[in-house]
Amino acid sequence: MKFNYLKASCFIYFIFQLSFGQQMPIDFSDSADNFSVWGGSSFSTRQSPTDSNNPVGQFEHAASTGGQGFYIDLSSPIDLELQKTITLSFYAFDPNVHTIGLKLERGTNSDIQVDLNMSSENAWTLMTFDFSTVGGTGEYSRLTIIIDDGIATPRTYLIDDIDDGSTPTDPNAIDVEYTDLVWADEFNESGKNAINATNWFHQTQLPGGGSWFNNEEQHYTNRIENSFVESGFLNIVAIKESFADQGETKQYTSARLNSKYAFTYGRVDVRAKLPSGDGTWPAIWTLGKNINEDGGYWDNQGFGTTSWPACGEIDIMEHGLGTVNHTSSALHTPSSSGNTSNTASQEISDVANNFHIYSVNWSPNQITFLVDGVGFYTYNPTNKNSDTWPFDKDQYILLNIAMGGVAGTIDSNFTESSMVIDYVRVYQNSGLGTNEIRANEFKIFPNPASDTIKIVTNEIIDSVRLYSILGNLIMSKSESTHVIDVSGLTPGVYVLNVNSGSKRTTKKIVVN
């Protein structure tokens, strides 16, 4: 979040990820495991009476003979073609025999339910619901549990470990793997040299008003003191010194580099050590090539047509906005700019002395941030439009250290500190167009789509199913199908399942 001055929310740090509902198995360790209820009942999370370290679900049956129960919508549907049974652990505080009904809804076939009777006073009992006994087939995206339906006595029950035998997917897994190196700077020059002017531009022009945004206190310069390549590393150096430029005198200098390379979709990897000292604010980030920012490289080339944040901003890494060793990532768009909700942070080890690889994987579907190859935050708005997704045009890379401002008071003992960068690498898939996605033996394109989606494979397709992002079945075809008509669908994100024998691929599809 380095372009504009709206920064208030950046003092709030939390792990935040956009998800699309709950996945199986459900162990209540995540707050997303909360169920919806009806009929006056209630549902909450508490600790197990037999293990204080184990969170479980608690269902409160109200004093009513009307229908009561609880349900959850699943992002990955239960597939009875792969697994016919669902298990759960049940706990009651009384000796009565209880009727537990497990119902599957919102599926390819009619709703289906299995009822079991159980007595388990002050003890956990594992229950197995076999849907083959009621002819269960197909996929279902809503799981409903009904206990003691029609009983008027108020009762409390506990539920844990609901499992259909499936393996949960990583919500921060990348959806497109970019493998072809298309642009890089390895900083391999020997000796001490100025930066490669073929790759980088020094942005030094002050914005209107004579100061950089966010109440920063530095001048950016093109001097070798503030940015240079030495012994295989790029050094961006923040220095405490009185420096006059453009009619303004400031007490700190630094450098802000713009890449002369811009791209749409791909992966950026930057291996770096970060500066130390309170008040330092290093960043690795991108801006839309079309940003209207006087003094920026691409604006100087005549591309500046769009103001911030409509140009889009991807903050791959920022440090200094929270405690030491907390790095953050964020997205800035017209729908979420200064007081952004599209952000996440995490603590990593000794950022000033250890190299870490800060990455973003940007596809037509989602933007995933990674540190040392591990994803920790994914941005994937349900409705992609100019307000939420200005990320369908070229972006360029920026590297800089700001001083002070919302990064806080600068340490009075600060003299200088560097961000040391081993390499900057950009990967794309030159063998595939940016509107194609390959998974296993299936190629699904275009994506995004407005009229039709094509499935190219040498396999025999058994079935194709299209779901809403909430798991509602939109379309199902049980025959070999290679073209899906999406022209009548509401713009948004959908989930496409393609099955061929034992092979199965699931992809998020964007409909414009």
C-alpha positions in Angstrom: 0.0 0.0 0.0 2.6 2.5 -1.1 1.0 4.8 -3.6 -1.6 6.8 -1.8 -2.0 8.2 1.7 -5.0 6.3 3.0 -3.3 4.0 5.5 -5.3 3.8 8.7 -6.2 0.1 8.6 -2.6 -1.1 8.3 -2.0 -1.1 12.0 -4.5 -3.9 12.3 -2.8 -7.2 11.4 -4.5 -10.5 11.1 -4.5 -13.7 9.0 -7.3 -13.2 6.6 -8.3 -15.4 3.6 -11.3 -15.3 1.3 -12.9 -18.7 1.3 -16.0 -20.0 -0.4 -17.6 -21.9 2.4 -16.6 -24.9 4.5 -14.8 -28.0 3.3 -15.0 -31.5 4.7 -13.8 -32.8 7.0 -15.2 -30.5 9.7 -13.4 -30.6 13.1 -14.5 -27.2 14.4 -11.0 -25.9 14.7 -11.9 -23.0 12.4 -14.5 -20.4 13.1 -15.9 -21.0 9.6 -17.2 -24.3 11.0 -20.3 -22.4 12.4 -23.6 -23.8 11.2 -26.8 -22.1 10.4 -29.9 -23.1 12.5 -33.6 -23.0 12.3 -36.7 -23.6 14.6 -35.4 -21.7 17.6 -32.4 -23.8 18.2 -28.8 -22.5 18.5 -25.3 -23.6 17.5 -21.9 -22.6 18.9 -18.4 -23.8 19.4 -17.0 -24.9 22.7 -14.3 -27.1 24.2 -14.9 -30.9 24.5 -15.8 -32.1 28.0 -13.2 -34.8 27.6 -10.4 -32.8 26.0 -10.0 -29.1 26.9 -7.8 -28.6 23.8 -10.4 -29.9 21.3 -13.0 -27.5 20.0 -16.4 -29.1 19.2 -19.8 -28.0 18.0 -22.7 -27.6 20.5 -26.3 -27.8 19.4 -29.0 -26.4 21.7 -32.4 -28.0 21.0 -35.2 -25.6 22.0 -38.4 -26.4 23.9 -40.5 -26.8 20.7 -42.0 -29.7 18.8 -41.4 -27.9 15.5 -38.6 -28.7 13.2 -35.1 -27.9 14.4 -31.7 -28.5 13.1 -28.5 -27.0 11.7 -26.8 -27.0 8.3 -23.7 -25.9 6.5 -23.0 -25.1 2.9 -19.9 -26.7 1.5 -17.4 -25.3 -1.0 -16.4 -28.8 -2.1 -19.5 -31.0 -2.5 -19.9 -34.4 -0.9 -19.5 -37.0 -3.7 -21.4 -40.2 -3.0 -19.9 -41.7 -6.1 -16.5 -41.7 -4.3 -17.6 -42.3 -0.7 -21.0 -43.7 0.4 -20.5 -43.1 4.1 -20.2 -40.1 6.4 -19.0 -40.4 10.0 -19.4 -38.1 13.0 -18.8 -38.2 16.7 -21.9 -37.6 18.9 -22.1 -36.7 22.6 -25.2 -36.3 24.9 -25.4 -35.3 28.5 -28.5 -37.5 29.2 -29.2 -41.3 29.0 -32.0 -41.0 26.5 -32.0 -42.6 23.1 -31.6 -39.8 20.5 -32.5 -39.9 16.8 -29.8 -38.3 14.6 -30.7 -37.6 11.0 -28.0 -36.7 8.5 -29.5 -35.1 5.4 -27.8 -34.2 2.1 -29.3 -31.3 0.1 -28.6 -29.1 -3.0 -27.4 -32.0 -5.0 -27.5 -33.6 -8.5 -30.4 -35.7 -7.2 -33.2 -35.3 -4.7 -32.5 -34.7 -1.0 -31.5 -37.8 0.8 -31.4 -38.6 4.6 -30.2 -41.4 6.9 -31.5 -41.7 10.5 -29.7 -43.5 13.3 -30.6 -44.0 17.0 -28.0 -43.5 19.6 -27.6 -43.4 23.4 -24.3 -41.9 24.6 -24.5 -40.4 28.1 -21.4 -38.4 28.9 -19.4 -40.2 26.2 -18.4 -39.7 22.6 -19.7 -42.2 20.1 -18.6 -42.6 16.5 -21.6 -42.9 14.2 -21.5 -44.0 10.5 -24.2 -42.9 8.1 -24.3 -45.3 5.1 -26.1 -43.6 2.2 -25.9 -46.7 0.0 -28.8 -48.0 2.2 -31.0 -45.4 0.7 -29.7 -45.4 -2.8 -27.5 -42.3 -2.4 -25.8 -41.1 -5.6 -24.4 -37.9 -7.0 -22.9 -34.8 -5.3 -24.4 -32.6 -2.6 -23.3 -29.2 -1.4 -25.4 -28.8 1.8 -25.0 -31.0 4.9 -28.0 -30.8 7.4 -28.2 -32.5 10.8 -31.5 -33.0 12.6 -31.5 -34.3 16.2 -34.7 -35.5 18.1 -37.0 -33.9 15.6 -40.4 -33.3 17.2 -39.2 -33.6 20.8 -40.3 -30.7 22.9 -37.8 -31.1 25.8 -34.8 -28.7 25.6 -31.6 -30.7 25.2 -27.9 -30.1 24.5 -25.7 -32.2 22.2 -22.1 -32.1 21.0 -20.9 -32.9 17.5 -17.3 -33.4 16.3 -15.2 -34.7 13.4 -17.8 -34.8 10.5 -15.9 -36.7 7.8 -16.8 -38.0 4.3 -13.4 -39.4 3.6 -12.3 -36.6 1.3 -9.1 -34.7 1.5 -9.5 -30.9 2.0 -7.9 -28.6 -0.5 -5.6 -25.7 0.4 -7.6 -22.5 0.2 -4.3 -20.7 -0.7 -3.2 -23.2 -3.4 -2.3 -21.5 -6.6 -4.7 -22.3 -9.5 -2.2 -21.8 -12.4 1.4 -22.8 -12.1 3.7 -20.4 -14.0 7.0 -22.0 -15.0 8.6 -20.1 -17.9 11.0 -17.4 -16.8 10.2 -14.4 -19.0 12.0 -11.5 -17.2 14.6 -11.3 -14.4 17.4 -9.3 -12.9 19.9 -11.5 -11.0 22.2 -8.5 -10.1 25.3 -10.5 -11.0 27.5 -7.6 -11.9 30.9 -7.7 -10.2 32.2 -4.8 -8.2 29.9 -1.9 -7.2 27.8 -0.6 -10.0 24.8 1.6 -10.7 21.6 -0.3 -11.3 20.9 -1.7 -14.8 19.1 1.2 -16.5 17.7 -1.2 -19.1 15.7 -2.9 -16.4 15.0 -0.1 -13.9 14.0 3.5 -13.6 14.6 5.8 -10.6 11.4 7.5 -9.7 12.4 10.7 -7.9 9.8 13.4 -8.8 7.9 14.5 -5.7 4.1 14.5 -5.9 2.2 17.7 -5.8 2.6 19.3 -2.3 6.3 18.6 -2.0 6.1 15.3 -0.1 5.5 11.7 -0.8 2.2 10.2 0.3 1.4 8.8 3.8 3.4 11.6 5.4 6.7 9.9 4.5 9.8 11.8 5.3 12.3 10.8 2.6 13.6 12.1 -0.8 14.0 9.4 -3.4 17.2 9.8 -5.4 19.0 8.3 -8.3 22.4 8.4 -6.5 24.5 5.4 -6.2 24.6 5.9 -2.4 20.9 5.0 -2.3 20.8 2.2 -4.9 23.6 0.0 -6.3 24.5 -3.5 -7.3 27.4 -5.2 -5.5 28.6 -8.7 -5.2 25.5 -10.2 -6.7 22.9 -8.2 -4.8 20.8 -5.1 -5.3 21.0 -2.7 -2.4 18.4 -0.1 -1.7 19.7 2.1 1.1 17.8 4.4 3.4 20.1 7.1 4.8 19.7 9.7 7.5 21.1 12.9 6.0 19.9 16.4 5.1 19.2 16.5 1.4 17.7 19.3 -0.7 15.9 18.5 -4.0 13.0 20.1 -6.0 12.9 23.0 -3.6 12.4 20.7 -0.5 14.9 19.7 2.2 14.3 16.4 3.9 16.3 14.5 6.5 16.3 11.1 4.9 17.1 9.7 1.4 16.2 6.4 -0.2 15.4 5.0 -3.6 12.2 3.9 -5.5 12.7 1.8 -8.6 10.2 1.1 -11.4 10.6 -1.9 -13.6 10.7 -1.1 -17.3 9.0 -4.4 -17.8 5.2 -4.8 -17.4 3.1 -7.9 -17.7 -0.4 -9.4 -17.3 -0.7 -12.6 -15.2 2.2 -14.6 -13.9 4.3 -15.1 -10.8 6.8 -12.7 -9.3 9.5 -14.0 -6.9 11.8 -11.6 -5.0 14.4 -13.0 -2.7 15.3 -10.3 -0.2 16.5 -9.3 3.3 14.7 -6.3 4.8 16.0 -3.1 6.5 16.0 -2.8 10.3 15.1 0.0 12.5 11.8 1.6 13.6 10.2 3.8 11.0 11.6 1.9 8.0 9.0 0.8 5.5 10.3 -1.4 2.7 8.0 -2.6 0.0 7.9 -5.0 -3.0 4.8 -4.3 -5.0 3.2 -3.6 -8.4 1.0 -0.9 -9.9 -1.0 -0.7 -13.1 1.0 0.4 -16.1 -1.8 2.8 -16.8 -1.4 4.8 -13.6 -1.5 8.5 -14.0 1.4 9.4 -11.7 3.7 12.3 -12.8 7.3 11.2 -12.7 6.6 7.5 -12.9 8.3 5.6 -15.7 5.2 4.4 -17.5 3.4 7.7 -17.2 6.5 9.3 -18.8 6.0 6.9 -21.7 2.5 8.1 -22.3 0.5 5.3 -20.6 -0.8 7.3 -17.6 -4.6 7.4 -18.2 -6.0 6.0 -14.9 -5.9 7.4 -11.4 -5.1 5.3 -8.3 -6.7 3.0 -7.1 -8.6 2.3 -10.4 -5.2 1.2 -11.9 -5.0 -1.6 -9.3 -2.2 -2.2 -6.8 -0.7 -5.5 -5.6 1.4 -5.2 -2.4 3.6 -8.4 -2.5 5.4 -7.5 0.7 5.4 -4.6 3.2 7.2 -4.5 6.5 7.2 -1.9 9.3 3.5 -1.4 9.6 3.2 -3.8 12.6 5.7 -5.4 15.0 9.2 -6.5 13.8 9.1 -9.6 11.5 5.4 -9.1 10.6 5.2 -8.8 6.8 1.9 -8.1 5.0 0.3 -8.3 1.6 -2.6 -6.4 0.3 -4.7 -5.5 -2.8 -6.0 -1.9 -3.5 -8.9 -1.5 -5.8 -11.8 1.1 -6.1 -13.8 -1.1 -3.8 -11.1 -1.4 -1.1 -8.3 1.2 -1.2 -7.1 3.1 1.8 -9.0 1.4 4.5 -8.6 -1.9 2.8 -10.1 -5.2 3.9 -8.1 -7.1 1.3 -5.0 -7.7 3.4 -3.2 -10.3 5.5 0.0 -10.6 7.5 2.1 -13.2 9.2 5.2 -13.4 11.3 8.3 -14.9 9.7 11.8 -15.4 11.0 14.4 -12.5 11.3 13.6 -10.6 8.1 16.6 -8.3 8.5 19.2 -11.1 8.6 17.5 -13.9 6.7 16.6 -14.0 3.0 13.0 -14.9 2.3 11.3 -15.3 -1.1 8.3 -13.0 -1.4 5.9 -14.0 -4.2 2.6 -13.3 -5.8 0.9 -15.7 -8.2 -1.5 -13.7 -10.3 -3.9 -15.6 -12.6 -7.1 -14.5 -14.4 -9.0 -16.1 -11.5 -7.2 -15.2 -8.3 -4.2 -13.6 -6.7 -2.3 -15.7 -4.1 0.6 -14.4 -1.9 3.3 -16.7 -0.8 6.4 -16.5 1.4 9.1 -19.1 0.8 6.8 -20.9 -1.5 3.9 -21.3 1.0 0.6 -19.5 0.2 -0.9 -17.6 3.1 -3.5 -15.3 1.5 -5.7 -15.5 -1.6 -7.8 -12.7 -3.1 -10.7 -14.0 -5.3 -13.7 -11.7 -5.3 -17.0 -13.4 -6.3 -17.9 -10.6 -8.7 -14.9 -9.4 -10.7 -15.5 -6.0 -12.2 -13.6 -2.7 -12.5 -14.3 -2.0 -8.8 -13.0 -5.3 -7.4 -10.7 -6.6 -10.2 -8.7 -4.0 -12.1 -6.2 -6.8 -12.5 -6.7 -7.7 -16.2 -4.1 -5.3 -17.5 -0.3 -4.9 -17.3 1.3 -4.2 -14.0 4.9 -3.2 -13.3 7.2 -3.9 -10.3 8.3 -1.3 -7.7 11.0 -1.7 -5.0 11.5 1.0 -2.4 12.1 1.9 1.2 10.0 4.7 2.7 10.7 6.4 6.0 8.3 7.3 8.8 4.7 8.2 8.0 2.4 5.5 9.0 5.4 3.2 9.6 5.7 5.2 12.8 8.3 7.3 14.5 11.8 6.8 13.1 14.4 5.6 15.6 16.5 8.6 16.7 19.6 6.4 16.5 18.9 5.4 12.9 21.7 6.1 10.5 21.1 3.9 7.5 19.8 0.4 6.6 19.3 -1.5 3.3 16.9 -3.8 1.6 19.2 -6.4 0.0 17.7 -8.2 -3.0 19.2 -11.4 -4.5 17.0 -11.5 -7.6 13.7 -10.4 -9.1 12.0 -13.0 -11.4 8.8 -13.1 -13.4 7.3 -16.3 -14.7 4.5 -16.9 -17.2 3.4 -19.8 -19.4 4.6 -18.9 -22.8 3.2 -22.2 -24.2 -0.3 -21.3 -23.1 -2.3 -18.2 -23.7 -3.2 -16.2 -20.6 -6.8 -17.2 -21.1 -6.1 -21.0 -20.9 -5.8 -23.2 -17.9 -4.4 -26.7 -18.0 -5.0 -29.3 -15.3 -4.0 -33.0 -15.6 -5.1 -34.0 -19.1 -7.7 -31.3 -19.4 -7.5 -27.9 -21.0 -10.3 -25.5 -20.1 -10.6 -22.2 -21.9 -11.2 -19.3 -22.3 -11.2 -18.2 -18.7 -12.7 -15.6 -18.1 -15.5 -16.5 -20.6 -18.7 -14.8 -21.7 -20.3 -17.2 -24.2 -18.9 -20.7 -24.1 -16.2 -22.7 -22.3 -14.4 -25.4 -24.2 -12.9 -28.6 -22.6 -10.1 -30.2 -24.6 -8.9 -33.6 -23.6 -7.9 -37.0 -25.0 -10.0 -38.6 -22.3 -13.6 -39.7 -22.5 -15.6 -37.3 -20.4 -18.2 -39.1 -18.2 -19.8 -36.0 -16.6 -19.6 -32.2 -16.4 -21.1 -30.2 -13.5 -21.1 -26.5 -13.0 -21.7 -25.0 -9.5 -22.1 -21.6 -8.1 -19.3 -20.4 -5.8 -21.6 -21.3 -2.9 -21.9 -24.9 -4.1 -25.4 -24.8 -5.8 -25.6 -27.0 -8.8 -26.1 -24.8 -11.9 -25.7 -27.4 -14.7 -25.1 -31.1 -15.0 -24.4 -33.2 -18.1 -23.8 -37.0 -17.7 -22.6 -37.5 -21.3 -19.4 -36.6 -23.1 -19.5 -32.8 -23.4 -16.8 -30.5 -24.7 -18.6 -27.1 -24.9 -20.5 -25.4 -22.0 -22.8 -22.5 -22.7 -22.4 -19.8 -20.1 -24.0 -17.0 -22.0 -27.1 -17.0 -19.8 -25.3 -17.0 -16.5 -25.0 -14.1 -14.1 -21.4 -12.7 -14.2 -19.3 -14.1 -11.4 -17.2 -17.0 -10.3 -18.3 -20.6 -10.8 -16.8 -24.1 -10.1 -16.5 -26.5 -13.0 -16.1 -30.3 -12.3 -15.0 -32.6 -15.1 -15.0 -36.3 -14.5 -13.3 -39.0 -16.7 -13.1 -42.5 -15.2 -10.8 -42.1 -12.1 -9.6 -38.7 -13.2 -11.3 -35.5 -12.0 -10.5 -31.9 -12.4 -12.1 -28.9 -10.6 -11.5 -25.4 -11.8 -12.9 -22.0 -10.8 -14.4 -20.3 -13.9 -15.0 -16.6 -14.3 -18.0 -15.6 -16.3 -18.0 -12.0 -17.6 
